[in-house]
Amino acid sequence: MTPGKKQTIDLMLAILAAGFFATAVVLNVYRYQLFGVVHHNAANNFWFNLTFFIPLMLLSAALCILVNLRLFFGWNERTNLVKKMISLALTAPVLLIFLKSLVQIFLMNFN
């Protein structure tokens, strides 16, 4: 496979990861309007998080990690700097927000 095709695949995966993340956030914000999930009802929030929010966030984080690994291990092979920077710009905020959420979860459990 040529480096140009690899960069295009990286860019598409980055766009897909950012799209999954945006979809998860929008569904989380408008969960009452779209699904009727009441914010303070534990049963409704549990099924919503288990079926929509958590899978989309995990899939988005996994795609971001995949894109970043592909970019860093093939940095010299891929020559188009614009595609590399767009891929990094799309995946870095998603990874940072995901890691921040994980740190908050683990710090809450240890206090």
Backbone bond lengths (Angstrom), bond angles and torsions (degrees), N, CA, C in turn:
res aa  C-N    CA-C-N  psi(-1)  N-CA   C-N-CA  omega(-1)  CA-C   N-CA-C  phi
1 M - - - 1.435 - - 1.525 108.17 -
2 T 1.303 116.63 138.14 1.461 120.98 -177.17 1.527 110.64 -77.04
3 P 1.328 116.86 155.87 1.469 119.80 179.42 1.527 113.07 -61.16
4 G 1.336 116.93 -31.49 1.467 119.82 178.27 1.522 112.05 -64.29
5 K 1.340 116.36 -40.04 1.459 119.96 177.70 1.525 111.01 -68.98
6 K 1.341 116.41 -36.92 1.462 119.54 178.23 1.522 110.78 -63.81
7 Q 1.325 116.64 -39.86 1.460 120.04 178.60 1.516 111.28 -67.28
8 T 1.315 117.02 -37.61 1.457 120.36 177.72 1.517 110.46 -65.54
9 I 1.333 117.61 -39.54 1.462 121.08 177.24 1.524 109.91 -64.75
10 D 1.344 117.31 -42.05 1.465 120.57 177.33 1.522 110.95 -60.44
11 L 1.309 116.88 -43.97 1.455 120.90 -179.49 1.526 111.06 -64.98
12 M 1.322 117.34 -42.18 1.468 120.33 178.79 1.531 111.12 -64.88
13 L 1.327 116.99 -40.43 1.465 120.23 177.34 1.526 110.97 -64.95
14 A 1.321 117.09 -37.58 1.468 120.57 177.97 1.521 110.87 -66.19
15 I 1.323 117.10 -41.92 1.462 120.73 177.28 1.519 110.50 -64.54
16 L 1.318 116.74 -40.46 1.459 121.04 178.23 1.530 111.07 -64.54
17 A 1.324 117.38 -42.35 1.466 121.02 178.44 1.524 111.29 -63.35
18 A 1.322 116.80 -44.79 1.468 120.20 178.32 1.531 110.60 -65.38
19 G 1.322 116.78 -35.95 1.465 120.35 177.30 1.515 112.55 -66.15
20 F 1.334 116.92 -41.72 1.468 120.03 176.50 1.525 110.91 -63.59
21 F 1.328 116.35 -40.95 1.461 120.03 179.00 1.528 110.86 -64.08
22 A 1.321 116.71 -45.71 1.466 120.22 179.23 1.524 111.13 -62.89
23 T 1.327 116.68 -39.36 1.464 120.54 177.90 1.522 110.77 -63.41
24 A 1.325 117.40 -42.33 1.465 121.01 179.17 1.523 110.96 -63.03
25 V 1.326 116.91 -42.57 1.457 120.08 -179.37 1.530 110.92 -67.36
26 V 1.313 116.91 -43.68 1.472 120.11 179.61 1.530 110.38 -64.74
27 L 1.322 117.68 -42.48 1.464 119.71 177.34 1.521 111.38 -64.06
28 N 1.312 117.58 -35.67 1.454 120.54 179.29 1.529 111.20 -68.97
29 V 1.319 117.09 -40.97 1.463 120.23 -179.17 1.526 110.86 -69.14
30 Y 1.310 117.96 -41.79 1.467 122.08 -175.94 1.531 112.24 -104.41
31 R 1.321 117.62 32.83 1.467 119.81 -177.06 1.519 112.64 -67.72
32 Y 1.320 118.59 -31.53 1.463 119.72 178.44 1.527 110.59 -71.30
33 Q 1.323 116.69 -44.01 1.459 120.61 -178.10 1.526 111.81 -68.89
34 L 1.333 117.51 -36.65 1.462 120.17 -176.30 1.528 113.29 -86.11
35 F 1.342 116.63 -40.15 1.461 120.18 -172.92 1.523 113.98 -119.24
36 G 1.321 117.71 -9.03 1.447 120.61 -177.00 1.515 113.56 76.72
37 V 1.312 117.60 22.48 1.461 122.06 -179.13 1.524 108.41 -83.31
38 V 1.329 116.95 117.36 1.455 122.38 178.77 1.532 108.27 -78.27
39 H 1.328 117.10 135.84 1.456 121.64 -173.21 1.520 113.38 -63.06
40 H 1.316 119.00 -33.09 1.464 120.55 -174.98 1.518 112.43 -105.32
41 N 1.307 117.80 19.56 1.456 121.42 177.13 1.528 107.94 -104.07
42 A 1.326 117.01 113.83 1.464 121.13 -172.47 1.521 112.40 -63.33
43 A 1.317 118.22 -40.76 1.464 120.46 -178.09 1.526 111.48 -65.19
44 N 1.310 117.32 -44.34 1.467 120.55 178.85 1.518 111.53 -65.33
45 N 1.320 116.92 -43.66 1.461 120.25 179.79 1.516 111.55 -64.54
46 F 1.348 116.87 -36.54 1.454 120.39 -179.98 1.520 111.20 -62.88
47 W 1.327 118.54 -49.40 1.464 119.19 -178.33 1.518 111.12 -68.69
48 F 1.344 117.80 -34.61 1.462 119.88 178.03 1.523 110.43 -64.54
49 N 1.335 116.58 -47.34 1.467 120.03 -179.75 1.521 111.83 -65.05
50 L 1.320 116.34 -38.50 1.459 120.29 -177.55 1.526 112.72 -72.23
51 T 1.322 117.71 -32.68 1.462 119.68 -175.47 1.525 114.20 -97.13
52 F 1.335 118.16 -28.96 1.457 119.33 -175.42 1.525 113.42 -118.11
53 F 1.318 116.36 -59.22 1.462 120.35 -167.44 1.529 112.95 -68.39
54 I 1.307 118.34 -53.10 1.470 121.20 -176.71 1.535 112.28 -63.60
55 P 1.344 119.66 -46.26 1.478 117.36 178.03 1.531 113.89 -61.40
56 L 1.346 116.85 -39.81 1.462 118.85 178.62 1.526 111.65 -66.19
57 M 1.318 117.09 -40.11 1.463 119.86 179.23 1.530 111.61 -67.23
58 L 1.332 116.99 -42.74 1.462 119.84 178.82 1.530 111.72 -65.66
59 L 1.331 116.51 -40.61 1.465 119.96 177.72 1.525 110.57 -64.63
60 S 1.304 116.92 -41.60 1.458 120.85 178.01 1.525 111.42 -63.36
61 A 1.331 117.01 -44.21 1.474 120.46 179.46 1.528 110.82 -65.40
62 A 1.325 117.10 -41.31 1.467 120.09 179.07 1.528 111.04 -63.55
63 L 1.319 117.52 -41.75 1.466 120.12 177.60 1.527 111.32 -65.66
64 C 1.331 117.49 -38.30 1.472 120.40 177.73 1.520 110.95 -63.54
65 I 1.323 116.47 -43.58 1.464 119.87 178.61 1.530 109.90 -63.54
66 L 1.319 116.97 -42.38 1.467 121.07 178.64 1.523 111.30 -60.98
67 V 1.321 116.78 -46.28 1.466 120.48 -179.57 1.529 110.38 -62.50
68 N 1.324 116.66 -45.27 1.466 119.10 -178.85 1.526 111.86 -65.70
69 L 1.312 117.48 -39.60 1.468 119.50 176.68 1.524 111.31 -63.95
70 R 1.333 116.47 -44.12 1.465 119.67 178.05 1.525 111.21 -62.05
71 L 1.328 117.10 -39.20 1.463 120.28 -179.88 1.525 111.59 -68.42
72 F 1.323 117.58 -47.69 1.458 119.90 -174.79 1.520 112.58 -70.43
73 F 1.325 117.45 -35.59 1.460 118.73 179.98 1.527 112.76 -80.86
74 G 1.315 117.29 -17.18 1.457 120.02 176.94 1.515 112.49 -118.80
75 W 1.335 116.66 29.56 1.466 120.87 -174.00 1.526 112.17 -59.76
76 N 1.302 118.55 -45.09 1.469 120.82 -177.79 1.524 112.12 -74.12
77 E 1.312 116.64 -25.32 1.461 120.84 -178.60 1.532 111.58 -74.87
78 R 1.309 115.69 -34.39 1.465 120.52 -179.09 1.528 108.62 -89.07
79 T 1.320 115.98 125.60 1.458 119.61 -170.31 1.528 114.02 -103.70
80 N 1.314 118.37 -20.54 1.453 120.31 -176.74 1.529 109.10 -81.58
81 L 1.325 116.10 106.05 1.456 122.35 -175.85 1.528 111.96 -67.67
82 V 1.309 117.53 -33.03 1.461 121.09 -178.68 1.534 110.40 -64.42
83 K 1.323 117.38 -45.52 1.464 120.30 179.15 1.523 111.44 -65.32
84 K 1.333 116.35 -36.53 1.468 119.49 178.20 1.523 110.56 -65.06
85 M 1.302 117.36 -44.03 1.458 121.02 -177.70 1.531 111.69 -70.06
86 I 1.316 117.24 -37.94 1.468 119.91 177.09 1.525 109.98 -65.15
87 S 1.325 117.16 -41.88 1.465 120.25 178.00 1.520 111.21 -62.41
88 L 1.319 116.83 -42.94 1.465 119.95 177.92 1.523 111.86 -67.68
89 A 1.325 116.74 -38.77 1.465 120.24 -179.59 1.529 111.48 -67.14
90 L 1.323 117.77 -31.08 1.460 120.34 178.74 1.520 112.44 -79.05
91 T 1.324 117.43 -32.77 1.465 119.51 -173.77 1.522 113.83 -94.38
92 A 1.320 118.84 -28.21 1.467 120.44 -176.43 1.527 112.97 -62.41
93 P 1.339 120.55 -46.53 1.466 118.62 178.95 1.522 113.14 -63.34
94 V 1.312 117.23 -35.88 1.464 120.70 179.20 1.524 109.97 -64.30
95 L 1.325 116.60 -45.37 1.461 119.96 178.68 1.527 111.94 -65.00
96 L 1.312 117.45 -40.58 1.456 119.93 179.51 1.527 111.89 -64.81
97 I 1.321 117.74 -42.24 1.457 121.00 178.26 1.516 110.42 -66.83
98 F 1.322 117.45 -39.94 1.463 120.52 178.62 1.524 110.99 -64.55
99 L 1.325 117.29 -45.22 1.458 120.86 179.22 1.530 111.38 -65.78
100 K 1.328 117.64 -38.38 1.458 121.28 176.39 1.525 110.52 -61.31
101 S 1.317 117.28 -41.31 1.459 121.14 178.40 1.521 111.10 -65.20
102 L 1.332 117.36 -41.61 1.457 120.00 177.92 1.523 112.14 -63.31
103 V 1.321 116.95 -41.65 1.462 120.63 178.58 1.529 110.12 -63.64
104 Q 1.330 117.29 -42.28 1.460 120.12 178.39 1.520 111.38 -62.73
105 I 1.306 117.49 -40.52 1.466 120.73 179.78 1.513 110.44 -63.42
106 F 1.325 117.27 -46.41 1.448 120.18 -177.39 1.526 112.54 -72.49
107 L 1.329 117.58 -32.78 1.455 118.77 177.25 1.516 111.98 -72.33
108 M 1.326 117.87 -31.28 1.458 120.39 176.61 1.519 110.89 -66.75
109 N 1.307 117.85 -34.21 1.457 121.14 -178.20 1.515 112.31 -75.17
110 F 1.320 118.68 -22.52 1.452 120.62 -177.50 1.525 113.24 -96.21
111 N 1.314 118.68 -6.94 1.481 120.60 178.51 1.494 112.24 -84.72
